[in-house]
Each structure stands twice: as structure tokens, then as C-alpha cells.
Amino acid sequence: MGKAKKNKSESEQTTFEFKNNTSESQKTIFEVKKNNSEFKQTIFEVKKNTSESQQLTIELNLSDTDYYFNRELSWLEFNNRVLHEATDPRTPLLERLKFMAIFSSNLDEFFMVRVAGLKQQVLAQVSKRTPDGRTPSEQLDAIRVRLLPMVTQQHQHCEQELRPLLAKAGIYILDYVDLNQKQRNYLENYYSEQIFPVLTPLAVDPSHPFPYMSNLSLNLAVVVKDPETGAELFARVKVPRVLKRFVPLPEKLQQQQNGKTTSWTGVPLEQIIAHNLESLFPGMKIQECHPFRITRNADLTVEEYEADDLLIAIEEELRKRRFGRSAVRMEIPVTTSKLVRKTLMRELELEETDVYEFDGLLALGDLMSLMALPRPELKNPVWEPVVPRRLRFPIGEENVEDIFSVIRSRDLLVHHPYHSFSATVERFITQAAQDPDVLAIKMTLYRTSGDSPIIDALIRAAENGQQVSVLIELKARFDEENNIVWARKLEQAGVHVIYGLVGLKTHTKIVLVVRREADKIRRYVHIGTGNYNSKTAKLYTDLGLLSCRDDLGADLTDLFNSLTGYSRQKSYRKLLVAPFSLRDRMIAMIQREIEHCRNGATGRIVAKMNSLLDPKIIAALYNASQAGVKIDLIVRGICGLRPGLKGVS
């Protein structure tokens, strides 16, 4: 019999060495003891050629912080991949601009929610550590250390690479100081007619308190001098969101390339305002003018258990989000004076670590507007989604096969954006709404598009006398206002609207259609991974299953009864429903692959997901990896699991 040597480190992670001096067969499995609890998974076992077996227990501390990526830092690496697309010369030019804008918009949401949440934890003196061992304060420090080089690279690349490349392609984002006299004359007139009437200068003095600055607003900090008193005064001018961020010049005034007019020339709105401030402060001398941008806490906190009406409670929280939430970030140019910087930091109650300085333009998310330019050669080819073969019916013929008969013949799996969303999912819902044999439609809505044909179809169904029930998740982040509008519109049409479950966010995407047919009442279902949004369905990869299987129909019936009524049902025939059965069943399936390896067969796991953070799932995957299961994980965003750890993953 061989012997094992155990060498225990201070972190209680046990390594081992096995020496085999006999012909005994051995089988490598493992056992984990976590925090001396009863939770065990066999990970190492020695079997002799007899019926006896001897088990050797090795302790592996899965609470070791080295085994996990930090959630926030993992997200930053995801966003860094977006930035990589913006800097990749193989990416078409306007697509690079788009990725630059997405990087900025992603960061805005990150600060509004994640950074704001960490700051609240620090204020509340929360000291709980994350699986990777960091406190909220340590996470904030690590975020800034990782983020500073990323945003510096972003702005440098935009100024030094993208703007020159755009100019070479005939697309100019001109700074006001680089305009010729004719261009300036035009913009002065444009300012007087189109911009000046919208502006409101706000003074700061004992009779004018420091003005509230809305979230993600672009502003000008202005210092003026009163020639009569010599006093220097501070004022703020908000750059209006109702106007175009980049003001286009008329064709006759656009930049020339080799004697030819370029395709587009625009000037940043804040620079036009900054060079015409005398009209806002007549009789004053403009001393300084600096753009700056504020990000505020925008996380939604609703005391759901205390709310009498969830919709009203969320509306109230949305008002709080617009007004009165604390600032969490300020973006300024590196040229901003110390006076203005200190004034803004003091009034907004910001620390040095909340300030980010850049060269060049602020609010790069506004670059997305340039994607509308008619320059197809600077964009990716437009993808035309295909209609699944079974749904390619002849047009104009009578008695055309309907989508229900297609689903009855066998299940239909669709993969967006490669399969057309409008020809599959939207068609399923709109046809159900128009079908006199359809008795009821039940559906969940998390996010949908502004001109949603699905909303219109549900309203028509209710008007046609069908029983229509829709769960609208009011807590879908940054879609709360849109979903409140849809909820009220559906209610006015007679749709039964449910606002989600107290304490839970309903993220499932399901439709149940109940139809009267010759032989029986039949239930048709759609179970998908993506939102019922025709716009994002052209961009995001998602799967959807259309079926009329009895077990799926029964499961969705039970699930909708749970969502709309009272139920303690926790198990279903085929569905895995969080928070009741999803995690346990996933762990059981992972364990099944471990057993395959123990029995000499092949264990295999391939999983695709948005994020991977659940510690129990991660621990189960580590166990599977140690047991010899081959694992491929396709994780779009945040990932807490660390691959490639010797002896672990």
C-alpha cells in the first residue's frame, strides 16, 4: 500500500504526494472538507485488487481567496475586452467608435450601481469580505487602480488614433479653436438661434445655492469677474441634452480633402457654448471655463415588503434617483484649474479618488450617434437573419400552414440573431393574438423595445376577448420607467398585469398560449434566454424553444399560477426554477459527470452563461475538474471561477 504525505500551509490548503510501491490499482477521486462541516465530496481514493478499499481524505479549503476572481474586477476585464474591440485595427472604423461609446456607457452604469453600492457599504461600515477576500473599501481601491490605465488608454486612443482616422475617412470632429472664420460665423448664428434660448446660467453665491446637477449631465464650470467690484464669481451652465452633442456644419462649410467636400463635419456642443459665454454673462469678464461630468448613485432600493403598491413605490424611488442621490464620480479635463476642481469636489462632497481626469472629449458615449452616418464601408456588413426552414411558407396562398401546426409537428429551436426574431417569436405571439381559437395568453416581460409589436399584440388579444396575463418586472434595472409605462398601457386595455414577486426579480422569459383545437385544449409555449425585444434580438445571441409538449405546458401553467397567485410549489416536471431547484439540479448534474469519471467513463460539461458567481456552483465545478471532468465554460461577463489553478481547476 502506498502512503500519502500531507503538507499543510498556513492557508490550510493541503497538498499531497502519493508513492506507490506495489501493483495495486489506483483511482484518483477527491474529498473536500469545508470549514469542518459535514459537506464532503470524495476526491481521493485508493482501491486495491481486492474487494476492500481504503479511503484517504485530503482537505482542500475551497474558501481560499486565491480560488476566486473579484466580481468587480472581473467585470472591468469584460469591459476591457470591449475597449480592445475599439482599439483593434481589424474592426471597421465606425464600429470602433461604437465600441468606444459602449465602453463609456458600460462604465457609467458600473459607477451608478456597483461603485455606488460599495460606497454605501463603506458608509455603513460593512466589513464582510468577498470570496476573493476584499472588503468594500479594498474593492474601491482595486477598482481605481485597474480602471485608471484603462480610461487613460481609451481617451488617448480616441484623440490620437480614432479622430485622425475619422478625418482621413472624411469624418471630422472639429474643435472650436480649429474652425476657420466662415465656420465660426455660422456657428455664432446657430448658437444665437438654436442654443442660447435653451441655456440657463446658474450663479453660485449666498443668494444662489450650489445648483443640483443631474446624473450623467455634461456641464460647464464658469468663473467670471465683475469689472466693477473685481470679485470672481462661480457659475454653472448645463449642456442641454435636448440638443445634438455634435453640431453638424452645412455641406458648403465642411472640411475639404483634396478639393472635395468631406462627408461630415461636426463640432462639440459644449465648445460652441464655451466660446459664446459673453451672451450668458453680459458685462462680465470670462476668466475660466471647464467642462465636467457628474455620475450619481442610481441603484434602486425599494422596501418591497413594506410597500402597499409596488408600482407606486418604484415610481417614488425613480424620483429619488433623479434628484438627491449622492455623486460617485466626476470627470474633468486635465486642464481644469485647482480652484474649479476644489470647488466642485467640495460642493459635490467628492474625494480625490472620485475624480477622473482626461485629455480630450468627455462623455464619449455620445459617439454612438455617429453610427447613423451613411457610411456602410466603415461598418460591419448588415446581418440579415434567416427564417427557419419549417416556417418558410409561400406568400399569398390560401390555407397557408400556420405556426401552431409547425410546432405541433415537432419542437422548434431558434437561435437569435441568426434566426429571425420577428418571423419566429413575434409571429408566434401576434398570430396567437389574432387567432379566435386562442383562449388565453400568459407572458413575462423583462425588457422590450420602445415600439414593441408584442405589446400591441397583447392589447389586441385582450380587446378580442382573450384572457391575457402579463408579468412585467418593474425592477428591471434602468428600464423601470419604460416598464411602468407598458404596465399602465396594458392595464388600460384590460390585460391582467402583475408587477413581479416581492423580494425576487423575475428574469424568466416565457409565453404560454392556450388554444382550443378539434381534439382537445392544447398548450403552446415559448421558453427563451433573451428578452422579448426586437431590437436587441438582432444583436444578442439567445436561444428559444417553441413547443406544445404536455410536460412543458403543464410546467408553465404551474409556474404562471405561482407568479400570479399563491403557491409553495418548488419542483416541476422539466423546468429548473430559481431560487427553488435550479442550483440543486445544476449541482446534481455536475455530480453526475463526476460519477461518470469515477466509473471509468468520460465526464463532460459545456455551459454558456452571462455570469458565474455562485460559490456553490463554482465549488462543484472545481470538484468536477479535480475528478477529471473536461469542462468548457463560455462566460460572457463576470466570472468568479479561476481556471488553470493547479490541482483545483
TAVEN-V125994 format. One record per pair of residues at least 6 apart in sequence whose C-alpha atoms are under 6 Angstrom apart, sorted by the first residue. I is the first residue (numbers start at 1). GAP is how many residues later the second one is. If there is no record, write none. Layout:
# TAVEN-V125994
i,gap
I,GAP
I,GAP
This chain:
# TAVEN-V125994
i,gap
2,17
2,18
3,15
3,16
4,13
4,14
5,11
5,12
6,9
6,10
7,7
7,8
8,6
13,47
13,48
14,45
14,46
24,24
25,23
26,20
26,21
27,19
28,16
28,17
29,14
29,15
29,16
29,598
30,12
30,13
30,14
31,10
31,11
31,12
31,13
31,26
31,27
32,8
32,9
32,27
32,28
33,7
33,26
45,10
45,11
46,8
47,6
65,66
65,67
65,68
67,575
68,64
68,572
68,573
68,574
69,571
70,62
74,564
75,563
78,559
82,21
86,10
86,13
86,14
92,286
92,287
93,285
94,284
94,285
95,284
98,270
101,263
101,264
101,266
101,267
104,261
105,260
112,184
112,185
112,186
113,186
116,181
118,18
127,8
129,6
170,92
170,93
171,93
171,94
172,93
173,93
173,94
174,93
201,36
202,33
202,34
203,32
204,6
204,30
204,31
215,80
215,81
216,78
216,79
217,76
217,77
218,21
218,74
218,75
219,18
219,19
219,20
219,72
219,73
220,16
220,17
220,70
220,71
221,15
221,68
221,69
222,12
222,13
222,14
222,66
222,67
223,10
223,11
223,64
223,65
224,8
224,9
224,61
224,62
224,63
225,6
225,7
225,59
225,60
226,58
245,23
245,24
246,20
246,21
246,22
246,23
247,19
247,20
248,17
248,18
249,16
249,17
254,11
255,7
256,6
292,39
292,40
293,37
293,38
294,35
294,36
295,32
295,33
295,34
296,30
296,31
296,32
297,28
297,29
298,23
304,198
329,25
329,26
330,25
331,24
331,25
331,26
332,25
333,24
333,25
333,26
334,23
334,24
385,33
385,34
385,35
386,33
386,34
387,32
387,33
407,140
411,135
411,136
412,133
412,134
413,131
413,132
414,129
414,130
415,127
415,128
416,125
416,126
417,120
417,121
417,124
430,27
433,24
433,28
437,78
437,79
438,76
438,77
439,27
439,75
439,76
440,26
440,27
440,28
440,73
440,74
441,27
441,71
441,72
442,26
442,27
442,28
442,69
442,70
443,27
443,67
443,68
444,26
444,27
444,65
444,66
445,27
446,27
447,84
448,84
448,85
449,84
459,34
462,6
462,33
468,27
469,26
469,27
469,28
470,27
471,26
471,27
471,28
472,27
473,26
473,27
474,6
474,9
474,25
509,19
510,16
510,17
511,14
511,15
512,12
512,13
513,10
513,11
514,8
514,9
515,6
515,7
523,25
523,30
524,23
524,24
525,21
525,22
526,19
526,20
527,17
527,18
528,15
528,16
529,13
529,14
530,12
555,17
570,10
576,6
593,10
594,30
594,33
596,6
596,7
597,6
603,26
604,25
604,26
604,27
605,26
606,25
606,26
606,27
607,26
608,26
608,27
609,26
610,25
610,26
610,27
611,24
611,26
611,27
611,28
612,27
612,28
613,26
613,27
622,26
622,27
625,24
626,22
643,6
